[in-house]
């Protein structure tokens, strides 16, 4: 694991899932070599790490879809520049919205695919700050997923389908976690998945250390820009490295059993890391002694003076913004993790939603979007309406959701 900062976050000097990759090497080669792969939303941190792993098994086709043209370009540079030659005859990147007509045309024209992976997501808890961002979260995280499954069904898709979830889908306290839990319902038991002769898997896992948009990446950028670091108090998180995220998704998507959610074997006593300790360790590794502060203005004003003394301001804030949990978990109430042959991974058998509820949810969400797009005076939507939509399938969300008027947009 070349990134020593990632080792600081994970506590590991070697990737956690390397033994499983070796153990399942023949299965991976048999199921990937010469196959046709479609990877959606795969220019981001987790998706591109997975694409890098899969490319090593020499698929016949590897089509990467993402709206971020800059990251697609960087993925091409990474794959073309590394020592291991890109042995994929049909490799292409496409800057598409995965819910667009262009995407449906691609799926039909390029069918059949053998493996489809979906990494597209609104993934930040902070995005429940307003109803408009939450509606986009619903659209990206599960409505478009239902549409994607319908399009694949139109082509007779019968391969392996994988969509990444999150630890925050287990007993969700945020709309982001709830939307990913609904995504699990859509892919496993929704109307769109009915009649789809495919092997369907997902994965919930930890924060990816130093991934795009992550708190740990912000530590690097704050240091580069001469700004204070900030972290919430008394908050613990699991971490995997970028390399491990690609390994996990590869194993889950290619080797995971049908109708199961793959999770890592991480021990809360050993692997749940206190974020303020992580921030302090990062500063020490960067050559600075952390100076703990609680006032934003003081922290901002003190950088120059403290830097000259070999110190750096670390602002600790209360964990009181919407949706945030003080800890993380992979297994929800009523779920059981099973051993399915991996050394460092377990599998949760999907627990189906009540019949008809998923398709009714999709219908209601699509009606909201339809009215928003076509009505002369679109109806206003509030957070409680969206919360009640979630609660039809996940009634416990009415009590587990952590509501707050405070947003990270108002903080350092």
C-alpha positions as CSV (number, residue, x, y, z in Angstrom):
1,X,0.0,0.0,0.0
2,X,2.1,2.9,-1.3
3,X,0.2,5.7,0.4
4,X,1.5,6.0,3.9
5,X,-1.3,8.4,4.8
6,X,-3.8,5.7,3.9
7,X,-1.9,3.3,6.2
8,X,-2.3,6.0,8.9
9,X,-6.1,5.8,8.4
10,X,-6.5,2.1,8.1
11,X,-3.7,0.9,10.5
12,X,-2.6,-1.6,7.8
13,X,0.7,-1.8,5.9
14,X,-0.8,-4.3,3.4
15,X,-4.2,-4.2,1.6
16,X,-6.8,-6.1,3.6
17,X,-8.3,-8.1,0.7
18,X,-5.1,-9.2,-1.1
19,X,-5.4,-12.8,0.3
20,X,-9.0,-13.0,-1.0
21,X,-7.9,-11.8,-4.4
22,X,-5.4,-14.6,-4.5
23,X,-7.9,-17.1,-3.1
24,X,-10.4,-16.3,-5.8
25,X,-7.9,-15.6,-8.6
26,X,-9.1,-18.5,-10.9
27,X,-12.8,-17.4,-10.4
28,X,-12.0,-13.8,-11.2
29,X,-10.1,-14.8,-14.3
30,X,-12.8,-17.1,-15.5
31,X,-15.6,-14.6,-15.0
32,X,-13.8,-11.5,-16.3
33,X,-11.3,-12.5,-19.0
34,X,-12.9,-12.0,-22.4
35,X,-16.1,-10.6,-20.9
36,X,-17.8,-7.3,-21.7
37,X,-18.0,-4.8,-18.8
38,X,-20.1,-1.6,-18.4
39,X,-19.0,0.5,-15.4
40,X,-21.3,3.4,-14.5
41,X,-20.2,6.4,-12.4
42,X,-16.8,4.8,-12.5
43,X,-14.5,7.8,-12.9
44,X,-14.7,8.6,-9.1
45,X,-12.4,7.2,-6.4
46,X,-14.1,3.9,-5.8
47,X,-15.2,3.2,-9.4
48,X,-11.8,4.0,-10.9
49,X,-10.0,1.9,-8.3
50,X,-12.4,-1.0,-9.2
51,X,-11.9,-0.4,-13.0
52,X,-8.1,-0.6,-12.4
53,X,-8.4,-4.0,-10.8
54,X,-10.8,-5.4,-13.3
55,X,-8.7,-4.2,-16.3
56,X,-5.9,-6.5,-15.0
57,X,-8.1,-9.6,-15.8
58,X,-8.2,-8.7,-19.5
59,X,-12.0,-8.2,-20.3
60,X,-12.8,-8.0,-23.9
61,X,-14.7,-4.7,-23.5
62,X,-14.5,-2.1,-20.7
63,X,-16.9,0.8,-21.1
64,X,-16.7,3.5,-18.4
65,X,-19.6,6.0,-18.1
66,X,-19.4,9.1,-16.0
67,X,-20.5,12.7,-16.3
68,X,-17.2,14.0,-15.0
69,X,-15.1,14.4,-18.1
70,X,-12.0,15.5,-16.2
71,X,-11.9,12.4,-14.1
72,X,-12.6,10.2,-17.2
73,X,-9.5,11.8,-18.8
74,X,-7.5,11.1,-15.7
75,X,-8.6,7.5,-15.6
76,X,-7.5,7.0,-19.2
77,X,-4.1,8.5,-18.3
78,X,-3.7,6.2,-15.3
79,X,-4.6,3.1,-17.2
80,X,-2.5,3.9,-20.2
81,X,0.5,5.1,-18.2
82,X,1.0,2.2,-15.7
83,X,3.6,-0.5,-16.1
84,X,0.9,-3.2,-16.6
85,X,-0.2,-2.8,-20.2
86,X,-4.0,-2.2,-20.7
87,X,-4.9,-5.5,-22.4
88,X,-8.5,-4.6,-23.3
89,X,-9.3,-4.5,-27.0
90,X,-12.5,-2.4,-26.6
91,X,-11.8,0.3,-23.9
92,X,-13.8,3.5,-24.0
93,X,-14.9,6.3,-21.7
94,X,-18.2,8.0,-22.2
95,X,-19.3,11.3,-20.5
96,X,-23.0,10.3,-20.1
97,X,-25.7,10.9,-17.5
98,X,-26.7,7.3,-16.7
99,X,-30.4,8.3,-16.8
100,X,-30.2,9.9,-20.2
101,X,-31.6,8.8,-23.6
102,X,-28.0,8.5,-24.8
103,X,-27.4,5.9,-22.0
104,X,-30.4,3.8,-23.1
105,X,-29.1,4.0,-26.7
106,X,-25.7,2.8,-25.6
107,X,-27.1,-0.1,-23.6
108,X,-29.2,-1.3,-26.6
109,X,-26.5,-0.8,-29.2
110,X,-23.7,-2.4,-27.2
111,X,-25.8,-5.3,-25.7
112,X,-25.1,-7.8,-24.4
113,X,-22.9,-6.9,-21.5
114,X,-21.7,-9.6,-19.2
115,X,-21.0,-7.5,-16.1
116,X,-22.6,-4.1,-15.2
117,X,-21.4,-2.1,-12.2
118,X,-23.0,1.1,-10.9
119,X,-21.0,3.5,-8.7
120,X,-23.1,6.6,-9.5
121,X,-24.3,8.2,-6.3
122,X,-24.9,11.4,-4.3
123,X,-22.8,10.1,-1.4
124,X,-22.4,12.9,1.1
125,X,-24.6,13.0,4.3
126,X,-24.3,16.8,4.1
127,X,-26.5,16.8,0.9
128,X,-29.7,16.6,2.9
129,X,-29.2,20.3,3.6
130,X,-32.2,21.2,1.4
131,X,-35.1,19.5,-0.4
132,X,-33.7,20.1,-3.9
133,X,-30.4,18.3,-3.1
134,X,-32.4,15.5,-1.5
135,X,-34.6,15.1,-4.6
136,X,-31.4,14.8,-6.7
137,X,-30.2,12.2,-4.2
138,X,-33.4,10.2,-4.7
139,X,-33.1,10.5,-8.5
140,X,-29.4,9.4,-8.7
141,X,-29.4,6.9,-5.9
142,X,-32.5,4.8,-6.7
143,X,-34.9,6.2,-9.3
144,X,-32.3,6.0,-12.1
145,X,-31.2,2.7,-10.9
146,X,-34.7,1.3,-11.4
147,X,-34.7,2.8,-14.9
148,X,-31.2,1.2,-15.6
149,X,-32.5,-2.2,-14.6
150,X,-35.5,-1.8,-16.9
151,X,-33.2,-0.9,-19.8
152,X,-31.0,-3.9,-19.1
153,X,-34.0,-6.1,-19.0
154,X,-35.1,-4.8,-22.4
155,X,-31.8,-6.3,-23.8
156,X,-32.2,-9.6,-22.1
157,X,-29.3,-9.0,-19.7
158,X,-28.4,-12.2,-17.8
159,X,-24.9,-11.4,-16.4
160,X,-23.8,-10.0,-13.1
161,X,-25.1,-6.7,-11.8
162,X,-23.5,-4.8,-8.9
163,X,-24.3,-1.5,-7.3
164,X,-22.3,0.0,-4.4
165,X,-24.1,0.8,-1.2
166,X,-22.8,2.3,2.0
167,X,-22.4,1.4,5.7
168,X,-24.8,4.3,6.3
169,X,-27.6,2.2,4.7
170,X,-27.6,0.1,7.9
171,X,-30.1,1.6,10.4
172,X,-29.9,4.9,8.5
173,X,-29.7,8.2,10.4
174,X,-29.4,10.3,7.2
175,X,-31.3,10.7,4.0
176,X,-28.2,9.6,2.1
177,X,-28.1,6.3,4.0
178,X,-31.8,5.9,3.6
179,X,-31.6,6.5,-0.2
180,X,-28.9,3.9,-0.5
181,X,-31.1,1.5,1.6
182,X,-33.9,2.1,-0.9
183,X,-31.4,1.5,-3.7
184,X,-30.8,-2.0,-2.2
185,X,-34.5,-2.6,-2.3
186,X,-34.8,-1.4,-5.9
187,X,-32.0,-3.7,-7.1
188,X,-33.0,-6.8,-5.2
189,X,-36.7,-6.8,-5.0
190,X,-38.1,-3.9,-7.0
191,X,-40.4,-4.2,-10.0
192,X,-37.5,-3.3,-12.3
193,X,-35.5,-6.4,-11.1
194,X,-38.4,-8.8,-11.6
195,X,-37.7,-11.2,-14.4
196,X,-34.1,-10.1,-14.7
197,X,-32.1,-13.3,-15.0
198,X,-29.0,-11.8,-13.4
199,X,-26.8,-12.4,-10.4
200,X,-27.3,-9.2,-8.3
201,X,-24.9,-8.1,-5.5
202,X,-24.0,-5.0,-3.5
203,X,-21.5,-3.9,-0.9
204,X,-21.5,-1.8,2.1
205,X,-18.2,-0.5,3.4
206,X,-16.3,2.1,5.2
207,X,-15.1,5.6,4.4
208,X,-12.4,5.5,1.7
209,X,-9.3,7.3,3.0
210,X,-8.3,10.3,1.0
211,X,-10.9,9.7,-1.7
212,X,-12.4,12.7,-3.6
213,X,-14.5,14.9,-1.3
214,X,-13.5,13.0,1.8
215,X,-12.7,14.7,5.2
216,X,-9.2,13.2,5.0
217,X,-8.6,14.6,1.5
218,X,-9.7,18.0,3.0
219,X,-6.8,17.7,5.5
220,X,-4.3,17.6,2.7
221,X,-6.0,20.5,0.9
222,X,-6.3,22.7,4.0
223,X,-2.6,22.2,4.7
224,X,-1.7,23.1,1.1
225,X,-3.8,26.2,1.3
226,X,-2.7,27.3,4.7
227,X,-6.0,26.8,6.4
228,X,-7.0,25.2,9.7
229,X,-8.0,21.5,9.8
230,X,-11.4,20.7,11.2
231,X,-13.0,17.4,12.6
232,X,-16.1,16.5,14.6
233,X,-15.6,15.6,18.2
234,X,-16.2,12.1,19.6
235,X,-16.8,10.6,16.1
236,X,-15.5,7.2,15.0
237,X,-15.3,5.9,11.4
238,X,-14.1,2.8,9.6
239,X,-11.6,3.4,6.8
240,X,-10.4,1.4,3.8
241,X,-7.8,2.6,1.4
242,X,-8.5,3.5,-2.3
243,X,-6.8,0.2,-3.3
244,X,-8.9,-1.8,-0.8
245,X,-12.1,-0.2,-2.1
246,X,-11.3,-1.4,-5.6
247,X,-10.5,-4.9,-4.3
248,X,-13.6,-5.1,-2.3
249,X,-15.9,-4.1,-5.1
250,X,-14.2,-6.5,-7.5
251,X,-14.7,-9.4,-5.1
252,X,-18.3,-8.4,-4.3
253,X,-19.3,-7.9,-7.9
254,X,-17.6,-10.9,-9.4
255,X,-17.5,-13.5,-6.6
256,X,-20.3,-12.5,-4.3
257,X,-23.4,-14.7,-4.1
258,X,-26.7,-13.6,-5.7
259,X,-29.0,-11.5,-3.5
260,X,-26.3,-10.7,-1.0
261,X,-24.6,-7.5,0.3
262,X,-20.9,-7.9,1.0
263,X,-19.4,-6.2,4.0
264,X,-15.8,-6.2,5.4
265,X,-14.8,-8.1,8.6
266,X,-13.8,-5.0,10.5
267,X,-13.8,-5.1,14.3
268,X,-15.3,-2.0,16.0
269,X,-13.0,-2.2,18.9
270,X,-9.9,-2.3,16.6
271,X,-10.9,-0.5,13.5
272,X,-13.3,2.3,14.4
273,X,-11.0,5.3,14.3
274,X,-11.6,8.6,16.3
275,X,-11.5,11.3,13.7
276,X,-9.8,13.9,15.9
277,X,-7.0,11.4,16.5
278,X,-6.8,10.8,12.8
279,X,-6.4,14.6,12.2
280,X,-3.8,14.9,14.9
281,X,-1.8,11.9,13.4
282,X,-2.0,13.5,10.0
283,X,-0.6,16.8,11.3
284,X,2.2,15.0,13.1
285,X,3.1,13.0,10.0
286,X,3.2,16.3,8.1
287,X,5.6,17.8,10.6
288,X,3.2,19.8,12.8
289,X,2.0,19.6,16.3
290,X,-1.8,20.0,16.5
291,X,-3.1,23.0,18.4
292,X,-6.7,22.2,19.5
293,X,-9.2,25.0,19.0
294,X,-13.0,25.4,19.2
295,X,-13.4,28.9,17.7
296,X,-13.5,29.2,13.9
297,X,-12.3,32.8,13.8
298,X,-9.4,32.1,16.1
299,X,-8.4,29.0,14.1
300,X,-8.4,30.9,10.8
301,X,-6.4,33.8,12.2
302,X,-3.8,31.7,13.9
303,X,-2.4,29.7,11.0
304,X,0.6,32.0,10.1
305,X,1.7,32.4,13.7
306,X,1.4,28.7,14.6
307,X,3.0,27.5,11.4
308,X,6.1,29.4,12.2
309,X,6.2,27.6,15.6
310,X,5.8,24.1,14.0
311,X,2.1,23.9,15.1
312,X,-1.2,23.9,13.2
313,X,-4.7,24.7,14.3
314,X,-7.1,21.8,14.6
315,X,-10.7,22.9,15.0
316,X,-12.9,20.4,16.8
317,X,-16.6,20.9,16.3
318,X,-19.7,19.2,17.8
319,X,-21.4,16.4,15.8
320,X,-24.7,18.2,15.6
321,X,-25.4,18.5,11.9
322,X,-28.3,16.6,10.1
323,X,-27.9,12.9,9.5
324,X,-24.5,12.3,11.2
325,X,-23.9,9.2,13.4
326,X,-21.2,9.1,16.1
327,X,-20.2,5.6,14.9
328,X,-20.6,3.3,11.9
329,X,-22.1,-0.1,11.4
330,X,-22.5,-2.5,8.5
331,X,-25.3,-4.8,9.7
332,X,-28.8,-3.5,10.2
333,X,-31.2,-4.6,12.9
334,X,-32.7,-8.0,11.8
335,X,-29.8,-8.8,9.4
336,X,-27.2,-11.5,9.9
337,X,-23.7,-11.7,8.4
338,X,-22.7,-15.0,6.9
339,X,-19.4,-16.7,6.0
340,X,-19.4,-17.3,2.2
341,X,-15.8,-18.3,1.8
342,X,-13.9,-15.0,1.9
343,X,-11.2,-14.4,4.5
344,X,-11.9,-10.8,5.1
345,X,-15.5,-10.3,3.9
346,X,-18.9,-11.5,5.0
347,X,-22.3,-11.5,3.2
348,X,-25.7,-10.3,4.4
349,X,-28.7,-12.0,2.8
350,X,-31.0,-9.4,1.4
351,X,-34.2,-9.0,3.5
352,X,-37.0,-8.2,1.0
353,X,-39.4,-5.3,1.3
354,X,-43.1,-6.0,1.5
355,X,-44.6,-6.8,-1.9
356,X,-45.4,-3.8,-4.1
357,X,-43.9,-1.2,-1.9
358,X,-40.8,-0.6,-4.0
359,X,-42.7,-0.1,-7.2
360,X,-45.1,2.2,-5.5
361,X,-42.2,4.3,-4.1
362,X,-40.7,4.6,-7.6
363,X,-44.1,5.7,-9.0
364,X,-44.5,8.4,-6.4
365,X,-41.0,9.7,-6.9
366,X,-41.4,9.8,-10.6
367,X,-44.7,11.6,-10.2
368,X,-42.9,14.3,-8.2
369,X,-40.3,14.7,-10.9
370,X,-42.9,14.7,-13.6
371,X,-44.9,17.5,-11.9
372,X,-41.7,19.4,-11.3
373,X,-40.8,19.3,-15.0
374,X,-44.2,19.9,-16.6
375,X,-46.7,21.6,-14.2
376,X,-47.3,25.3,-14.8
377,X,-46.8,25.8,-11.0
378,X,-44.9,22.9,-9.6
379,X,-46.0,21.9,-6.1
380,X,-43.7,22.6,-3.2
381,X,-42.1,19.6,-1.5
382,X,-40.8,19.6,2.1
383,X,-38.5,17.3,4.0
384,X,-41.3,15.6,5.9
385,X,-42.9,14.4,2.7
386,X,-39.7,12.8,1.6
387,X,-39.2,11.3,5.1
388,X,-42.6,9.7,4.9
389,X,-41.8,8.3,1.5
390,X,-38.8,6.5,2.9
391,X,-40.8,5.4,5.9
392,X,-43.2,3.4,3.8
393,X,-40.5,0.9,3.2
394,X,-38.2,1.7,6.2
395,X,-40.6,2.7,8.9
396,X,-37.8,2.9,11.5
397,X,-36.4,5.9,9.7
398,X,-39.0,8.1,11.4
399,X,-37.1,7.5,14.6
400,X,-33.5,6.8,13.5
401,X,-33.2,9.9,11.3
402,X,-31.1,12.6,13.0
403,X,-32.8,15.9,12.1
404,X,-31.0,19.2,12.5
405,X,-31.2,22.7,11.1
406,X,-27.4,22.8,11.2
407,X,-25.4,22.2,8.0
408,X,-21.7,21.6,7.2
409,X,-22.1,24.3,4.6
410,X,-22.1,26.8,7.5
411,X,-18.9,25.5,9.0
412,X,-15.2,25.3,8.2
